[in-house]
C-alpha cells in the first residue's frame, strides 16, 4: 500500500497517510487515459457552428427566366449555391458531439492518472487549505513556499479540496494556471493538463469513496439482482 507525506502550507512534513493501492497503485494505461480525455473534450464541445443553406438565405423564390428558349443555363432560384449570395452546400450544422463512456472505464482512467502523478512525485497531500482571508497575495505566498510559484515558469496546478472553502476559491481565482475543484469534479483531463496536483487530506477520503473498486462491484451486483 503506497504512502505519502502530508505537508502543511509552510511545506513542512506533518505526518504520513496511507493511500489505497487499488486507486493510487495502478499501472499506467495510456490508451484508457487517451480515451477518457477524448470523451471529456468531445462532451465539452458546444457544437453550435452553423452555415446558412439555400433555405436560410434571403432572396426571392421566383424563377428568374423561363426554362427553355433563352440560350442560358436553366436556373430555379437566386438562392442557389451557384450564385453569389446563395446558400452554402454541406456546411457545418449544429450537432451534439457528446457520447457516453462506460463508468468503469472512466474511473479506471482516473485511477491510472492519479497513480502516475504519485509515481512522478507531482501529487502532494496538504493537511488543510486554511486561509485567514481571501487574499491572492497570501495564496501566492503559500504557492511560493510549496515551490510552485516560480516567476520564470509557473507550474500548472490543480487543487482538490472542498468547494465550501470560499477563502481558497476567492484567493486563487485570479491566479493563472491554477484550478480548484473537489473530488466529485475531478476528471482525467485536468489531471493530465495540470503538472502539479495538490490534494487535501479530507479530499483523499472523498476520492477513496468515489473510486473504490469494491464499491463499484457491490453496486454492480445490486443492479443485476
VOVO-525015 format. One record per atom (N, C-alpha, C): x, y negated, z negated; residue in one letter. Coordinates in steps of 0.02 Angstrom, whole numbers, plus 50000, padded with zeros to 5 digits. Layout:
<atoms>
XYZA/...
</atoms>
This chain:
<atoms>
500435006050000X/500005000050000X/500444993850000X/500384989450051X/500824983550053X/500664978649997X/501184975149976X/501114969949925X/501374963449953X/501134957949927X/501344951349949X/501424946749889X/501884942049895X/501984937149842X/501424931949844X/501214930049785X/500714924649779X/501084918349759X/500964912949797X/501304906649784X/500794901349764X/501044896249729X/500614890549715X/500754885049766X/500444879349758X/500514873949807X/501194870649804X/501604872349753X/502294869949749X/502784874849780X/502524880049811X/502924885249844X/503334889349794X/503054890149734X/503374894249683X/502994900749676X/503354906249668X/503044912849660X/502724913349592X/502094915249590X/501724915749527X/501464922749515X/501634927449559X/501404934349549X/501394938249614X/501124944249610X/501064948549668X/500334950649675X/500154952649736X/499484955249748X/499554961349794X/499174966549777X/499174972549819X/498644971649874X/498854973149935X/498414972449993X/498194979350016X/497594979650042X/497324985950066X/497724988350127X/497944994550123X/498334997450178X/497904998250240X/497244999150231X/496795000050288X/496654993550325X/496844987950295X/496714981450326X/497364977850345X/497864978150301X/498484974550312X/499074979050328X/498944985550338X/499474990150356X/499324993950419X/498974990750465X/498764993950527X/499274992750582X/499374997650626X/499834996850681X/499584991650731X/500054988450766X/499884983450815X/499544986750876X/498954984250894X/498594986650953X/498474980650999X/498944979551045X/498924973651087X/498314973651133X/498144979351160X/497574979651206X/496924977951171X/496844980251109X/496244978751071X/496204971251053X/496774968351034X/496794961251018X/496644957151081X/496924959251137X/496804955751200X/496054955951219X/495744961751210X/495024962251225X/494614957851179X/494814957351116X/494434953151068X/494524945751084X/495124943751105X/495234936751124X/494834934951186X/494814939351236X/494424938151297X/493684937551280X/493444941751235X/492744941351214X/492594934851179X/493034932551136X/492934926251100X/492914920351148X/493384920151196X/493414914651243X/492814914651290X/492594920651310X/492004921151354X/491384918751318X/491304920651255X/490714918551217X/490714911051202X/491304908051205X/491354900851190X/491224896451252X/491214899451310X/491104895551371X/490404892651373X/490344886451395X/489684883351398X/489284885951458X/489614886951514X/489274889451573X/488774884451601X/488914878051593X/488434872851616X/488644869651682X/489184872051714X/489384869051778X/488864870651831X/488724865751875X/488194866751924X/488314862251985X/488074864452043X/488074860352103X/487364860252131X/487214855252172X/486544854552200X/486484858552265X/485984862652268X/485834866252329X/485394861852374X/485204864452432X/484794860552477X/484104859052448X/483914862852398X/483274861552365X/483314856152312X/483924853852295X/484004848852242X/484194842052268X/484494841652327X/484714835052352X/484114831252380X/484184824652382X/483644820452408X/483674820252484X/483114819052515X/483074818752588X/482404821352612X/482214819152671X/481574821152699X/481584828552718X/481004831552716X/480944838552736X/480694839352807X/480604833652842X/480324834152909X/480854836852958X/480624839553013X/481064841953065X/481294835953106X/481944835153115X/482224829053145X/482054828453219X/482064833753256X/481864833753326X/481594840553343X/481284840953399X/480944847153417X/481454852753429X/481204858853424X/481644864653426X/482004865353494X/481644864253548X/481924865653615X/481864859453660X/482284859453710X/482214854453763X/482644848353755X/482994847353699X/483404841353690X/484124842353710X/484344848653715X/485044850053730X/485484849853668X/485194848253612X/485584848053549X/485454854453509X/485884855453460X/485804861353417X/485164860653377X/484834866153366X/484204866053327X/484364864253254X/483924860553223X/484024858353154X/483344858453119X/483354860553057X/482724861053020X/482634855352971X/483194853252938X/483124848252885X/483774844352877X/483714838152857X/484304834052845X/484664836252782X/484324840352741X/484634842852680X/485044849152691X/485134851052754X/485524857052771X/486254856152749X/486584861352725X/487294860852705X/487744858752763X/487514859352825X/487924857352882X/487974849852890X/487544846152856X/487514838952864X/487834835352804X/488114829452817X/488384825252763X/487824823452715X/487944824452651X/487434823052601X/486954828852591X/487094834452625X/486664840252616X/486834844252554X/486494849852545X/486594853952487X/487254857752489X/487444860652432X/488054864552426X/487894871952433X/488324875552466X/488214882752476X/488654886752428X/488364891452393X/488734896052350X/489134892452296X/488894886752273X/489234883152220X/489074886152152X/489434884152100X/489304886752032X/488624884652007X/488294889051972X/487644887851942X/487674889651867X/487254886551825X/487274888151754X/487184895551741X/487604898351697X/487554905451681X/487824906751611X/487654912251585X/487884914251518X/488464919151526X/489054917051502X/489654921151509X/489744925951451X/489344925351399X/489454929251338X/489274936551348X/489614940751311X/489454947851310X/489634950651241X/489324956151224X/489424959051158X/490024963851158X/490404963451104X/490954968051093X/490774972351033X/490884978851035X/490704983150978X/491014980650913X/490614980850860X/490824978150796X/491454981550770X/491504988250780X/492094991750756X/492724989550793X/492664988250857X/493244985850896X/493444978750873X/492954974550862X/493094967650841X/493444967550773X/493194971550727X/493514971750661X/494194975250663X/494254980250707X/494904983550715X/495424978650742X/495234974250787X/495694969250813X/495894964350758X/495434962550714X/495594958150658X/496104961450611X/495994967750596X/496474971350553X/497164971550584X/497184972950649X/497834973450683X/498194966750683X/497824961350696X/498134954650698X/498364952450628X/497974953750577X/498174952050509X/498794955950488X/498814962350505X/499384966550486X/500024964050520X/499964961950584X/500554959550620X/500804953050591X/500344948550572X/500554942250540X/500924943650474X/500684948650437X/501014950450374X/501714953250387X/501784957550437X/502444960350453X/502924954950477X/502674949950511X/503094944450535X/503324939850479X/502974940150422X/503114935550368X/502764928950375X/502264928650419X/501894922450432X/501224922250396X/501094927150353X/500484927150312X/500694925850240X/500454920350213X/500644918250145X/500004917650104X/500034920550045X/499454920450000X/499564914949948X/499074910449943X/499104904849896X/498634906349838X/498874904849779X/498474906349719X/497804902549720X/497844896049736X/497234891949736X/497364885449773X/496914883649819X/496974877249854X/496594871949815X/496874869949760X/496534864949718X/496864858149728X/496464853349754X/496704846549764X/496314841849719X/496664837049690X/496334832349645X/495884827549682X/496074825949744X/495684821149784X/495744822949858X/495294820449898X/495304822249970X/495754817650010X/496384817049991X/496854812650024X/497304816750072X/497364814150134X/497774817650183X/498504817650162X/498734812350129X/499434812050107X/499594817750059X/499134819050012X/499254824449965X/499284831250001X/498864832050051X/498874838350090X/499524839050128X/499774833550158X/500404833850195X/500994835250148X/500954832550088X/501484833950039X/501504841350022X/500914844350014X/500884851550000X/501164855650058X/500974853750119X/501224857250178X/501984856550184X/502254850850164X/502974849850165X/503314854450114X/503014854950054X/503294859450003X/503284866750027X/502774868550066X/502734875350092X/503164876350154X/503444870950181X/503884871350238X/503534871450305X/502904868950308X/502524869150370X/502434862250402X/502744857150375X/502614850350399X/503254847150425X/503624850850465X/504224848150497X/504024843150550X/504284837050546X/504084831750593X/504284833450665X/504844837150673X/505074838850741X/504614843950773X/504384848850734X/503954854050761X/503484856550707X/502904853550703X/502414855650653X/502094862250673X/502064866950626X/501794873550641X/501034873350643X/500744877050689X/500014877850691X/499814882250632X/499384879550589X/499234882850526X/498484884150519X/498314890250501X/497624892150487X/497554893550412X/497094890050380X/496984890750308X/496314894350298X/496324899650259X/495714903450245X/495544902550171X/494994899250158X/494774897950090X/494024896650092X/493734895550035X/493014894150031X/492864887450064X/492324887150102X/492114880850133X/491794876150083X/491704878450021X/491454874049968X/492014869549941X/492634871049961X/493194866949938X/493214860549980X/492814855749961X/492734849650002X/493374845550004X/493754845349950X/494384841449950X/494874844150001X/494914850750007X/495364853750056X/495144852050127X/494494852650140X/494234851450207X/494324844150227X/494164839550180X/494224832350196X/494944830250203X/495394833150163X/496094831150165X/496454833850227X/496204839250256X/496554842350313X/496244840950380X/495654837950382X/495304837450446X/495634832650496X/496054828050472X/496394823450517X/497104825950535X/497284831750511X/497954834350524X/497924838750586X/498314837050636X/498324840950698X/498624847850685X/498404852550725X/498644859450723X/498474863050658X/497994860450620X/497794863650558X/497034864850559X/496834870850540X/496124872550538X/495964876150473X/495384874650445X/495154877950384X/494524881950399X/494504888150377X/493924892450386X/493854896950325X/493334900850324X/493254905750270X/493304912850299X/493234917750256X/493304924650279X/492784926650331X/492184923850326X/491664925550374X/491794922350442X/492144916650443X/492284913250506X/492954915250537X/493304919850505X/493954921950531X/493864925850596X/494264924250646X/494234927750710X/494934928850738X/494984933450786X/495634935350813X/495964929550849X/495564925550886X/495864920050925X/496234915150879X/495924913350823X/496254908550777X/496884911550747X/496874918050732X/497474921250703X/498044921250754X/497884922550818X/498404922750870X/498634915650887X/498174910850890X/498344904050909X/498784900550857X/498624901550793X/499004898250740X/499604902550720X/500174899250712X/500794902850697X/500814905050624X/500544900950580X/500554902450508X/499844903550482X/499804908050434X/499154909850406X/499194909350330X/498824904550301X/498794903650229X/498124906050204X/498134910850158X/497514913750132X/497504913050057X/496954910550030X/496904910149957X/496774917049928X/496924917749865X/496854924249831X/496124926549831X/495664921749824X/494954923549824X/494724925549894X/495024922549946X/494834924250014X/495074931250032X/495624933550001X/495864940450013X/495324945449992X/495004944249935X/494474948649912X/493884948649961X/493734942749988X/493194942150036X/493354946050100X/493974945550124X/494184949150184X/494174956650172X/494394958750113X/494374965850096X/493664968650099X/493194964650076X/492494966750077X/492224967150148X/492414962350190X/492134962050258X/492444967350304X/493094968750296X/493444973050343X/493584980050316X/493294981750261X/493414988350231X/493144993850276X/493574998350302X/493335003750347X/492845008450313X/492945009750248X/492485014150213X/491785011250210X/491735004650203X/491085001350203X/490755002050272X/491155001650325X/490875002550393X/490595009550402X/490975014550378X/490735021450385X/490095022550346X/490065019550286X/489465020350245X/488865017250278X/488955011150306X/488395007750339X/488195011550402X/488675014450437X/488525018250497X/488125024550480X/488315027750424X/487955033750405X/487235032150384X/487135026350352X/486465024350332X/486035022850393X/486335019850446X/485955018250505X/485725024450543X/486125029850541X/485955035950577X/485435040150541X/485355038950476X/484875042950438X/484155040750453X/
</atoms>
